[in-house]
Amino acid sequence: MAKKRRPQTKASTPQRTDGDIPVVGAREPCPCGSGRRYKACHGRAAAHAVTELVHRPFEGLPGEVDWVAMRELVPAATAELTLKGGLPADVPAVRLATVLPMAWPALRRDNGEVLIGLQNDTSSGDISRDLADVLQRALTAEPGNPVGAERPDPEGPRLQELLDPDAEFVPEVHEGFEFWLDDAEKATGEVAASLERANSAAIPTARLSGVEGAYWCETPDKNHLRWVMAHPEEKLLDALARLHAAGESALGADTRLVGSFRAHGLTVPVWDLPTTMTSADCEQPAKSFAGRLAEALAVETPLTADERRARSGLTNRQVTLS
């Protein structure tokens, strides 16, 4: 015999129909007063907002190409960050770092300086919002302490709302991770071990000064140039294909455009270089290539058969990093 269905009843507490609904624990009662758990009520929309992927999270920030490079390509680098309205009185500086000891999201030094780690797993689909949350918590953390990971408020600010859009963003590439500490020689315990592991794995890298977003790196078999570009992807691939088909995509003798990465909404062409070619040797060839690329980007005619084949080859060798 089928059970009788219970009549539906209204929640015992009035439901909030307007105003902001605070973020609470998934199993806690929803603050709207529905009588349901947060995860089954307003938490659904909040969870969707948190996990929705932002494909170009650094768009609108000064030096977007360098943000992408520091996130995906560069082992050890730092960059000064300028906040809108200036820094709190007890925070002498805020610096972005590629990575911090034990992969901490942030660190408040003993002197009050803040370091923000960029190469960390994030809890949402918007790296910019995650980093903004870490930054805000680091500014008020007790000096001498790391800042842990937390779920950001899906309505919280993004970096674009916290950082000065007119300030320069100039990464400083380091040979190792001694920037973690005021005196790296005094490192002990887990921090010392983490520093040793990080330094042993770091690939020698240098940022070119004559063009934006280009980074040279040294590997045992060959050197590489990885160049983050903010041009629209389809238009950039067409331009690269035109140059490749015309034999003008190289950076000099024994160099070759071998493909590209895709990272955070931007395209990163990659060149193989001979082991004898240093970052200084790349400066003039990169400037010359930038001029050829600008001309190729301005061409509006359809690709020729050779150019389409070149584009297909470049696309087939494209690897998505994020």
C-alpha positions as CSV (number, residue, x, y, z in Angstrom):
1,M,0.0,0.0,0.0
2,A,1.5,3.3,-1.0
3,K,2.4,5.8,1.6
4,K,0.3,9.0,1.8
5,R,2.2,12.0,0.7
6,R,2.7,14.6,3.4
7,P,1.2,17.9,2.7
8,Q,3.7,20.6,1.8
9,T,4.2,23.2,4.5
10,K,5.8,26.5,4.4
11,A,9.1,27.0,6.2
12,S,8.8,27.8,9.9
13,T,10.9,31.0,9.5
14,P,10.2,33.8,7.0
15,Q,12.3,33.7,3.8
16,R,14.4,36.7,2.8
17,T,13.4,37.8,-0.7
18,D,15.8,40.7,-1.1
19,G,19.2,41.8,0.0
20,D,22.5,39.9,0.0
21,I,22.5,36.3,1.2
22,P,25.7,35.8,3.3
23,V,28.0,32.9,2.4
24,V,27.9,30.2,5.1
25,G,29.0,26.5,5.4
26,A,27.5,24.1,2.9
27,R,25.6,22.1,5.6
28,E,24.4,25.2,7.6
29,P,20.8,26.5,7.3
30,C,20.6,28.9,4.4
31,P,20.5,32.5,5.8
32,C,17.5,33.2,3.5
33,G,15.3,31.4,6.0
34,S,14.0,28.7,3.6
35,G,14.8,25.9,6.1
36,R,17.0,24.2,3.7
37,R,20.8,23.7,3.9
38,Y,22.8,26.4,2.2
39,K,24.3,24.0,-0.4
40,A,20.7,23.1,-1.6
41,C,19.5,26.7,-1.6
42,H,21.4,29.9,-2.4
43,G,24.7,28.0,-2.2
44,R,23.9,26.5,-5.6
45,A,24.2,29.8,-7.3
46,A,27.2,30.8,-5.2
47,A,29.0,27.5,-6.1
48,H,28.3,28.1,-9.8
49,A,29.7,31.6,-9.6
50,V,32.8,30.3,-7.8
51,T,33.5,27.5,-10.3
52,E,32.7,29.3,-13.5
53,L,35.9,29.5,-15.5
54,V,37.3,32.9,-16.5
55,H,39.4,32.2,-19.6
56,R,41.3,35.5,-19.5
57,P,41.6,36.3,-15.8
58,F,44.4,38.9,-16.1
59,E,42.8,41.0,-18.8
60,G,42.8,44.6,-17.9
61,L,45.7,44.4,-15.6
62,P,49.0,46.3,-16.5
63,G,51.4,43.8,-18.0
64,E,48.8,41.0,-18.7
65,V,51.4,39.1,-20.8
66,D,53.9,39.1,-17.9
67,W,51.2,37.9,-15.5
68,V,50.6,34.9,-17.7
69,A,54.4,34.3,-18.1
70,M,54.9,34.5,-14.3
71,R,52.0,32.1,-13.8
72,E,53.0,29.5,-16.3
73,L,56.5,29.9,-17.6
74,V,58.9,31.6,-15.2
75,P,60.3,29.7,-12.3
76,A,61.5,32.5,-10.0
77,A,60.4,36.1,-10.4
78,T,58.9,38.9,-8.4
79,A,57.0,42.2,-9.3
80,E,56.0,45.1,-7.2
81,L,52.2,45.6,-6.9
82,T,50.6,49.1,-6.5
83,L,47.2,49.2,-4.8
84,K,44.5,51.7,-5.6
85,G,44.6,54.3,-2.8
86,G,48.0,53.2,-1.6
87,L,49.2,50.7,1.0
88,P,48.1,50.4,4.6
89,A,50.4,52.2,7.0
90,D,51.8,49.0,8.4
91,V,52.5,47.4,5.0
92,P,55.7,48.7,3.5
93,A,55.3,46.9,0.2
94,V,53.3,44.2,-1.7
95,R,55.1,42.0,-4.1
96,L,53.9,39.2,-6.5
97,A,56.0,36.1,-6.5
98,T,55.9,33.1,-8.9
99,V,55.9,30.7,-5.9
100,L,56.4,30.8,-2.1
101,P,57.8,28.2,0.4
102,M,55.5,25.2,0.8
103,A,53.3,26.7,-1.9
104,W,51.8,29.2,0.5
105,P,49.2,31.5,-1.1
106,A,50.8,34.5,0.6
107,L,53.3,35.4,3.3
108,R,53.4,38.4,5.6
109,R,57.0,39.1,6.5
110,D,58.2,40.1,9.9
111,N,58.6,43.7,8.7
112,G,55.0,43.8,7.4
113,E,55.8,43.3,3.7
114,V,53.4,41.1,1.8
115,L,54.3,38.4,-0.8
116,I,51.6,36.9,-2.9
117,G,52.2,33.5,-4.6
118,L,51.0,33.2,-8.2
119,Q,51.7,29.6,-9.1
120,N,49.2,28.0,-6.8
121,D,46.1,25.9,-7.2
122,T,43.0,28.1,-6.9
123,S,39.7,27.2,-5.4
124,S,37.5,28.8,-8.1
125,G,37.5,29.3,-11.9
126,D,38.6,33.0,-11.5
127,I,42.3,33.3,-10.6
128,S,42.0,37.0,-10.3
129,R,39.2,36.8,-7.6
130,D,41.2,34.1,-5.8
131,L,44.3,36.2,-5.7
132,A,42.4,39.3,-4.6
133,D,40.9,37.4,-1.7
134,V,44.4,36.2,-0.7
135,L,45.8,39.8,-1.0
136,Q,43.1,41.2,1.2
137,R,43.7,38.7,3.9
138,A,47.4,39.1,3.7
139,L,47.2,42.8,4.3
140,T,45.6,42.2,7.7
141,A,47.6,39.0,8.7
142,E,49.9,39.1,11.6
143,P,53.5,39.8,10.6
144,G,55.7,36.7,10.4
145,N,52.9,34.4,9.2
146,P,51.8,32.6,6.0
147,V,48.3,33.1,4.7
148,G,46.4,29.9,3.9
149,A,44.0,29.0,1.1
150,E,40.3,29.7,1.6
151,R,37.2,29.7,-0.5
152,P,36.7,33.2,-1.9
153,D,33.4,35.1,-1.7
154,P,31.9,34.8,-5.2
155,E,30.9,38.4,-5.0
156,G,34.3,39.6,-3.7
157,P,36.6,41.9,-5.6
158,R,39.0,40.9,-8.4
159,L,42.6,42.1,-8.8
160,Q,41.4,44.6,-11.4
161,E,39.4,46.4,-8.6
162,L,42.3,46.4,-6.1
163,L,45.3,47.3,-8.2
164,D,46.2,50.6,-9.7
165,P,45.6,50.3,-13.5
166,D,48.1,53.0,-14.3
167,A,51.0,51.5,-12.4
168,E,53.9,49.8,-14.1
169,F,54.2,46.0,-13.8
170,V,57.8,45.0,-14.4
171,P,58.8,41.4,-13.3
172,E,62.3,40.9,-11.9
173,V,63.6,37.4,-12.8
174,H,65.8,35.7,-10.2
175,E,68.3,32.9,-10.5
176,G,66.8,31.2,-7.5
177,F,64.3,31.6,-4.7
178,E,66.5,33.4,-2.1
179,F,64.0,36.3,-2.3
180,W,61.8,34.2,0.0
181,L,63.8,35.3,3.0
182,D,65.7,38.4,4.2
183,D,68.7,36.1,4.9
184,A,68.5,32.8,2.9
185,E,71.6,31.5,4.6
186,K,69.7,31.3,7.9
187,A,66.9,29.2,6.5
188,T,66.2,26.0,8.5
189,G,63.8,23.1,8.6
190,E,61.0,22.9,6.0
191,V,61.7,26.3,4.6
192,A,65.4,25.4,3.9
193,A,64.4,22.1,2.4
194,S,61.8,23.8,0.2
195,L,64.3,26.4,-0.9
196,E,66.8,23.7,-1.9
197,R,64.2,21.7,-3.9
198,A,63.0,24.8,-5.7
199,N,66.5,26.0,-6.6
200,S,67.5,22.6,-7.9
201,A,64.5,22.5,-10.2
202,A,64.7,26.1,-11.5
203,I,65.5,26.5,-15.2
204,P,67.7,29.5,-16.0
205,T,65.4,32.1,-17.4
206,A,65.7,35.8,-18.6
207,R,63.1,38.4,-19.6
208,L,63.9,40.2,-22.9
209,S,63.9,44.0,-22.4
210,G,63.2,45.1,-26.0
211,V,59.8,43.4,-26.5
212,E,56.9,42.6,-24.1
213,G,56.2,39.2,-22.8
214,A,59.2,37.3,-24.2
215,Y,61.3,35.0,-22.0
216,W,64.4,33.1,-22.9
217,C,65.2,29.9,-21.1
218,E,68.1,27.4,-21.0
219,T,67.7,23.6,-21.1
220,P,70.3,20.9,-21.4
221,D,69.6,20.1,-25.1
222,K,68.6,23.5,-26.5
223,N,67.5,26.9,-25.5
224,H,64.0,28.4,-26.1
225,L,62.2,31.6,-26.5
226,R,58.6,31.7,-25.2
227,W,56.8,34.8,-26.1
228,V,53.4,35.6,-24.6
229,M,51.3,37.7,-27.0
230,A,48.0,39.5,-26.4
231,H,46.9,39.6,-30.1
232,P,43.6,37.8,-30.8
233,E,44.4,34.1,-31.2
234,E,43.0,33.5,-34.7
235,K,44.5,36.7,-36.1
236,L,47.8,35.9,-34.5
237,L,47.9,32.3,-35.9
238,D,47.1,33.6,-39.4
239,A,50.0,36.1,-39.1
240,L,52.4,33.5,-37.8
241,A,51.4,31.2,-40.7
242,R,52.1,33.9,-43.3
243,L,55.5,34.4,-41.8
244,H,56.2,30.7,-41.5
245,A,55.2,30.0,-45.1
246,A,57.4,32.9,-46.3
247,G,60.4,31.6,-44.3
248,E,60.4,34.6,-42.1
249,S,59.3,33.1,-38.7
250,A,62.8,32.3,-37.4
251,L,64.9,34.4,-35.1
252,G,68.2,33.8,-36.9
253,A,70.4,30.9,-38.0
254,D,69.5,27.5,-36.4
255,T,66.3,28.8,-34.8
256,R,62.9,27.6,-35.5
257,L,59.3,28.4,-34.6
258,V,58.1,25.0,-33.3
259,G,54.6,25.7,-32.1
260,S,52.8,27.5,-29.3
261,F,51.1,27.3,-25.9
262,R,47.7,28.6,-25.0
263,A,47.5,30.0,-21.5
264,H,44.8,32.1,-19.8
265,G,43.3,33.3,-23.0
266,L,46.6,34.2,-24.7
267,T,48.8,32.5,-27.2
268,V,52.5,31.8,-26.5
269,P,54.7,31.1,-29.6
270,V,57.8,29.0,-28.9
271,W,61.1,29.0,-30.7
272,D,63.9,26.4,-30.5
273,L,67.3,28.1,-30.2
274,P,70.9,26.8,-30.3
275,T,72.5,26.3,-26.9
276,T,75.0,29.0,-27.8
277,M,72.2,31.7,-28.2
278,T,71.9,33.7,-25.0
279,S,69.1,36.0,-24.0
280,A,71.2,39.0,-25.1
281,D,71.5,37.4,-28.5
282,C,67.7,37.3,-28.8
283,E,67.1,41.0,-28.3
284,Q,67.7,42.3,-31.8
285,P,66.2,39.3,-33.6
286,A,63.0,39.6,-31.4
287,K,62.7,43.3,-32.3
288,S,63.0,42.5,-36.0
289,F,60.4,39.7,-35.7
290,A,58.0,42.0,-33.9
291,G,58.2,44.4,-36.9
292,R,57.5,41.5,-39.4
293,L,54.7,40.3,-37.2
294,A,53.0,43.7,-37.1
295,E,53.0,43.8,-40.9
296,A,51.6,40.3,-41.1
297,L,48.9,41.1,-38.6
298,A,47.8,44.0,-40.9
299,V,47.2,41.8,-43.9
300,E,43.5,41.1,-44.6
301,T,43.7,38.8,-47.6
302,P,42.8,35.1,-47.2
303,L,45.6,32.7,-46.5
304,T,47.2,30.9,-49.5
305,A,47.4,27.2,-49.7
306,D,50.9,27.2,-48.3
307,E,49.9,29.5,-45.5
308,R,46.9,27.3,-44.6
309,R,49.3,24.3,-44.4
310,A,51.6,26.3,-42.2
311,R,48.7,27.3,-40.0
312,S,47.5,23.7,-39.7
313,G,51.0,22.7,-38.6
314,L,51.2,25.4,-36.0
315,T,47.7,24.6,-34.7
316,N,48.5,20.9,-34.4
317,R,51.5,21.7,-32.3
318,Q,49.6,23.9,-29.9
319,V,49.5,22.9,-26.3
320,T,47.0,24.3,-23.8
321,L,48.5,25.1,-20.4
322,S,45.4,26.5,-18.7
